[in-house]
Amino acid sequence: MRTLLYSLAVVCCAAAPAWGAENVIQKQEGGLGQEIVSTAAEREALSLTIYNNNLALIKDKRRLHLPVGISTLALREVSAKIRPESALLTGGELDLLEQNFEYDLLTPFSLLSKYVGREVTILRQHPTTGEERAEQALVLSAGNNGVVLKVGDHIETGVHGRLVFPDVPANLRDRPTLTLLVESALTGEREAELSYLSSGLSWQADYVAELNPNDDRLNLGGWVTLTNESGANYPQARLQLVAGDVHVVQDARQENLEMMAAPTMAGAARKAMVEEPMFEYHLYTLERPTTIADNQQKQVSLLQADDVACRKEFILRGQDYYYRNQAGDLGTKLDVGIEVEIQNEKEAGLGLPLPAGVVRVYKKDSSGLLQFVGEDRIEHTPDREILRLRLGTAFDVTAEKKQTSFKKIAGTGPFNYSFESSYELKVKNAKDETVEVKVLEPLPGDWKIMSESAPHSQETARTASWLLKVPGKGTATLSYTALVRL
């Protein structure tokens, strides 16, 4: 049996006004006045405010033509993922009595399903003469497993021919529609604005950076990547973006409704979108209208900052488990991470609130070709905060570490143990030039460095750090003994 969607040619023979025409007026089956269809042709302004968590506020201003009394206003070209309970119609001197979101859309399958228990016409073509003849059929069933028809005195499954329907049921729409039962004291033309929340619209920040030859300056370009999967188009819309985590109550019902060239220009940081504080978030406004089509990803420039100061670091991060256990050899080749630190401040050439996103870093090779050197994700970063990008692992700088001694000093049970352990760390540098490696060691409990071959700093309450200068083609060794009380 062939499936319905691929075997049916559906014909509706009822005469009706063309969908999409301006000011379409249709009679309601229920008898509550007329239905006035408003399409995108009556739209006068459209604005989108898109949040980080798959949420958007859509404001759709239209010019309406309504009679006096009660009528049904059908607003087409709304988001297919609208949250109908959030809809608000303002202006137009209207009283809102009732609203419905019509998302039972017109398809061959849905049309046939509405005709269960009703008659349709089958048009069959003679295989040799080509003559077409019509037969009446009663639709007994139209489900996912196929179609069952009663034709004359027998039952048929599947459809052999074309089905002709007398009309389209009023509760089927060719696209998502919000219908409002409204009462107007006046007749004629007026403006009204529909505001509603919708899922299916999201944005994220993406950044591209180019390091200079010395790895101490970079050019940073910020882009906004917009994704529209809402089932609607938004032509020439005013676009605003909110950076921050807005709390939204989760509603189970909603689930059922549902690279870039690296910058080369020099200069200070410039905002391609206007940024302003809003409540406890940041609001970014595009100063020109833009079109966001359904099932489209669009990129809009967010900012440009050139000649930003940065610092490359080699970081070797340890573990805390071996301070409480006898471990011995801790690795003959430990990875040394490459990180880039950026001060987000005007003095460094930046100083802008940066929305969360991915920073992709590039650098030119000896022939001037741009190469990708790593990426990292940043969180929302306000002005005067530090950006730290973990880009990868060094090839020419490696390390090995071993535990040279371990003994329990005191304790008979958890929370009163004391351990003393010693370590030797060797860092090797295959480069021609000297490099500086920062060693970060997380120590558990109450700790103290008893002896060391180089002075340490206390980064945090549980982290000790050492800076080792490793000569070109050479090795640097760090030895230390730590006492920890758990």
Number of C-alpha atoms within 10 A of each C-alpha: 10 14 14 19 12 8 15 17 14 18 14 12 11 10 9 9 9 8 12 14 13 16 16 17 19 15 14 14 12 8 9 12 17 21 23 24 23 26 22 20 13 16 17 13 15 20 20 20 20 25 22 19 19 15 21 24 20 24 21 22 21 22 19 22 20 26 17 12 14 20 23 25 23 23 19 21 21 24 26 22 23 28 19 18 11 11 19 13 17 15 12 18 13 19 15 16 12 10 17 13 19 19 18 15 16 17 14 17 19 14 20 21 16 15 18 18 12 12 18 19 19 21 16 17 15 9 8 6 7 9 9 12 12 14 12 16 20 18 22 18 18 21 13 9 12 16 22 19 22 16 16 11 5 8 13 15 15 17 20 14 18 17 22 19 20 13 13 17 13 11 12 18 17 13 17 24 26 21 20 20 20 19 19 17 12 14 11 10 11 15 16 18 20 17 19 20 21 24 24 21 26 21 24 19 24 22 26 22 25 26 22 14 12 9 15 16 21 27 26 25 26 23 21 20 17 18 20 21 20 21 19 20 19 21 15 14 20 20 21 20 24 23 24 17 12 13 7 8 6 8 9 8 9 14 10 8 13 15 5 10 11 19 16 14 11 12 13 16 21 15 15 18 21 14 18 13 12 11 7 10 13 18 20 22 17 18 12 10 13 16 13 21 17 17 15 11 14 16 15 15 17 24 19 22 23 23 22 26 20 20 15 17 19 19 20 21 15 16 12 14 12 16 25 22 15 16 15 14 13 17 12 12 14 18 18 23 20 20 20 18 16 22 20 23 18 14 11 18 23 25 19 20 19 23 24 18 20 18 21 22 23 22 20 15 10 8 6 8 9 14 12 12 14 17 18 16 15 18 12 15 15 16 14 16 15 13 17 18 21 17 17 15 18 15 13 12 23 21 19 17 21 17 21 16 14 20 14 17 12 12 13 9 8 8 10 10 16 21 20 22 23 20 20 19 18 19 24 21 24 17 15 11 11 14 18 15 23 18 21 20 18 18 23 19 18 12 20 14 17 12 13 16 11 12 13 15 11 12 13 9 12 14 17 18 18 19 17 19 16 22 18 14 14 14 17 15 17 18 17 19 19 18 23 20 20 15
